[in-house]
Amino acid sequence: MASHDFSFIFYITLFLLFHGNINATYDQVVSPGFSYSGTNDGPGKWGNINPAYVKCRTGKTQSPVDIVVNQAVINKSLTSLSTDYFPVNATLINHKFIIELRLGNAGKFNLNGKDYTLTQMHWHTPSEHRINGVQYGAEAHMVHVAADGSRAVIGILYKIGKADPLVARMQNKLVELANEQGGDIGVGKFNTKKLGRKTRKYYRYVGSLTTPPCIEDINWTILGKVRSISKEQINLLEAPLETTCKTNCRPLQPLNSRHVEMYDELV
């Protein structure tokens, strides 16, 4: 077999393995093979690292984006978020480029009549999305997967200030995760119900995953209410990550022909 044939098969196999687990999307448990600050493997080079990541370079509906409020389109057909979450046993996983809280099945998020299951959440510091050009201290991504494999992500922005109650409930486990240098840490029963509290304002658009393979057709919902997180908590979320991934926010991507829709119950 020619060497280039072997390479092609290797990358296709890698691609299939990477996409095979819809619960996590991020199932890399060793060095991810990309970074956020490297000369040869940073965000500007992701699309060249291997064929599975080509969308990071060629995609036209990529994330994150800057949400300019006065350019957002008010959509009267949008309604308050419809979620039905419940407590589940959760596990912290260090993927070296993000910290994931794996939930498995923590309830549903209904979008356009389709149910999406909340499977995991993870954090980026500082925030990836911006509002009117403002970058916040952190951003949480609640990843939902439908029965047909399509994904919907709810993004929560955090300013630096008071501690976030959700992160506070697992701070000791984050310290343990950093000391373990890998592996999984069970956090026991985790109540996600409070994540589904009433939302008066949000933004919605179609984008992509913000990490390789940058696949598109992701339904994004960015909550309008900015929550708070302490600097200490940000440090805990960054501590287990690789050095080149501690600041793990992808640069802004162009909107191109897209527009951002807005729901505001006061309008």
C-alpha positions in Angstrom: 0.0 0.0 0.0 1.4 3.4 -0.9 2.2 5.7 1.9 -0.3 8.4 0.8 -3.0 5.7 0.8 -2.2 4.8 4.3 -2.3 8.4 5.4 -5.7 8.9 3.8 -7.1 5.9 5.6 -5.6 7.0 8.9 -7.2 10.4 8.7 -10.6 9.0 7.6 -10.5 6.6 10.6 -9.5 9.5 12.9 -12.4 11.5 11.5 -15.0 8.7 12.1 -13.7 8.0 15.6 -13.8 11.7 16.5 -17.4 12.0 15.4 -18.6 8.7 16.7 -19.6 9.7 20.2 -22.4 12.2 20.0 -22.5 12.5 23.8 -19.3 14.4 24.0 -17.9 15.6 20.6 -14.7 16.2 22.6 -13.4 12.6 23.2 -9.7 13.4 23.0 -8.1 12.3 26.3 -4.5 13.0 25.3 -2.8 16.0 23.7 -5.5 17.4 21.4 -3.1 18.0 18.5 -4.0 21.7 18.3 -3.5 24.7 20.5 -4.7 28.3 21.0 -1.3 30.0 20.8 1.1 27.8 18.8 2.8 29.0 15.6 2.1 25.9 13.7 -1.1 24.6 15.5 -2.9 27.7 16.7 -6.4 28.7 15.5 -5.1 30.2 12.2 -3.6 26.8 11.3 -6.3 24.4 12.5 -7.7 23.9 9.1 -4.3 22.6 7.9 -3.5 20.2 10.7 -5.5 17.3 9.2 -8.2 16.8 6.6 -10.9 16.3 9.3 -10.4 19.9 10.4 -10.8 21.6 6.9 -14.0 23.4 7.9 -11.9 25.4 10.4 -10.4 27.0 7.3 -13.0 26.8 4.6 -16.3 27.1 6.5 -18.5 30.1 5.8 -20.8 29.8 8.9 -18.2 29.6 11.7 -18.3 30.5 15.4 -17.8 32.5 17.6 -19.1 35.8 16.4 -19.5 39.3 17.7 -23.1 40.0 18.4 -23.9 43.6 17.5 -27.2 44.3 19.4 -28.5 47.1 17.2 -28.0 44.8 14.1 -29.7 41.8 15.6 -33.1 41.0 14.0 -36.0 40.8 16.4 -37.9 37.6 15.5 -41.5 37.8 16.8 -41.9 34.0 16.3 -39.2 33.2 18.9 -40.4 32.3 22.4 -38.9 31.9 25.8 -36.5 29.0 26.0 -38.2 25.7 26.6 -36.1 23.4 28.8 -36.8 20.5 31.0 -33.6 19.6 32.9 -33.1 17.3 35.9 -30.3 16.2 38.3 -27.9 13.5 37.1 -24.6 11.9 38.1 -21.9 13.9 36.4 -18.2 13.4 35.6 -15.5 16.0 35.1 -13.1 15.2 32.2 -9.9 16.9 31.3 -9.5 17.0 27.5 -6.4 19.2 27.8 -8.0 22.0 25.8 -11.3 22.2 27.7 -12.8 20.9 31.0 -16.0 19.0 30.2 -18.8 18.2 32.7 -20.2 15.1 31.2 -23.9 14.7 32.0 -25.1 11.9 29.7 -28.8 12.8 29.7 -29.7 15.8 31.8 -33.0 16.6 30.2 -34.3 18.3 27.1 -34.1 21.6 25.2 -36.9 22.1 22.6 -35.9 24.1 19.5 -38.3 24.6 16.6 -40.3 21.6 17.8 -37.3 19.2 18.0 -36.0 17.9 21.3 -32.3 18.1 22.0 -30.7 16.2 25.0 -28.3 18.0 27.3 -25.3 15.8 27.2 -22.4 17.9 28.5 -21.2 21.4 29.3 -17.7 23.0 29.2 -16.0 26.3 29.6 -13.9 28.8 27.6 -11.8 31.5 29.2 -12.1 34.3 28.3 -15.4 34.3 26.4 -15.5 33.3 22.7 -18.7 35.2 21.8 -18.8 38.9 22.3 -21.6 41.4 22.6 -21.0 44.8 21.0 -17.3 43.9 20.9 -17.1 43.2 24.7 -15.3 40.1 25.6 -16.2 38.6 29.0 -14.2 36.6 31.6 -15.6 33.2 30.7 -18.3 31.4 28.6 -20.0 28.1 29.3 -21.4 26.0 26.5 -24.3 23.6 27.2 -24.2 21.1 24.4 -27.4 19.4 23.3 -27.8 16.5 20.8 -31.0 15.5 19.0 -31.9 11.9 18.0 -30.7 12.6 14.4 -27.3 13.8 15.6 -27.8 17.5 15.1 -26.6 19.8 17.8 -27.8 22.9 19.6 -25.6 24.8 22.0 -26.6 27.3 24.7 -23.9 29.8 25.6 -23.7 31.6 28.9 -21.4 34.6 29.3 -19.7 35.5 32.6 -18.2 38.7 33.8 -15.5 38.5 36.5 -17.1 39.2 39.9 -18.9 37.1 42.4 -18.4 33.3 42.4 -20.6 31.2 40.1 -22.8 28.9 42.3 -22.6 26.1 39.7 -18.8 26.1 39.5 -18.6 26.5 43.3 -20.3 23.1 43.8 -17.4 21.3 42.1 -14.4 23.5 43.0 -12.8 20.7 45.1 -13.2 18.3 42.2 -11.5 20.8 39.8 -8.5 20.9 42.2 -8.4 17.1 42.2 -8.6 17.1 38.4 -5.6 19.4 38.1 -3.6 17.2 40.5 -4.5 14.0 38.6 -2.8 15.1 35.4 -5.6 13.5 33.4 -8.4 11.0 34.1 -12.0 11.4 35.1 -13.4 12.7 38.4 -16.9 11.9 39.5 -18.8 14.8 41.0 -21.9 12.9 42.1 -25.4 14.1 41.6 -25.4 17.4 39.8 -28.5 19.6 39.6 -28.9 21.1 36.2 -32.4 22.2 36.7 -31.3 25.7 37.7 -29.7 26.1 34.3 -33.1 26.1 32.7 -34.4 29.1 34.6 -36.5 31.6 32.7 -34.7 33.7 30.1 -36.0 37.1 29.1 -33.5 37.7 26.3 -31.3 35.7 24.0 -29.6 35.8 20.6 -29.7 33.0 18.0 -27.8 32.1 14.9 -26.5 29.1 13.0 -22.8 28.6 13.4 -20.2 25.9 14.1 -18.3 24.1 16.8 -15.6 26.5 18.1 -13.0 23.8 18.3 -11.7 21.3 15.6 -13.3 19.8 13.5 -15.4 23.1 13.4 -18.4 21.3 11.9 -21.2 23.6 10.9 -25.0 23.7 11.2 -24.9 24.2 14.9 -27.9 26.1 16.4 -26.5 28.6 18.8 -28.4 30.4 21.5 -26.5 33.0 23.5 -28.2 34.2 26.7 -28.6 37.9 27.0 -28.2 37.9 30.8 -24.5 38.0 31.7 -23.7 36.0 34.9 -20.7 36.3 37.2 -17.7 34.1 37.9 -14.7 34.8 40.2 -11.2 35.0 39.1 -10.3 32.1 41.4 -12.9 29.9 39.6 -11.4 30.9 36.2 -8.0 29.8 37.5 -9.5 26.5 38.6 -11.0 25.9 35.1 -7.6 26.7 33.5 -5.3 24.8 35.8 -5.7 21.3 34.4 -5.3 22.4 30.8 -2.2 22.3 28.6 -0.1 25.5 28.7 -1.0 26.5 25.2 -4.7 26.0 25.9 -5.3 27.8 29.2 -6.6 30.8 27.2 -8.9 28.7 25.1 -11.1 31.1 23.1 -11.2 30.9 19.3 -10.9 34.3 17.5 -14.0 35.9 16.2 -15.3 34.6 12.8 -17.0 36.7 10.1 -20.8 36.6 9.9 -20.7 36.6 6.1 -24.3 36.4 4.9 -25.7 35.4 8.2 -27.8 37.5 10.6 -28.3 37.1 14.3 -31.9 36.9 15.6 -32.9 38.3 19.0 -35.7 37.3 21.4 -36.6 40.0 24.0 -39.8 39.6 25.9 -39.9 43.4 26.6 -40.0 44.2 22.8 
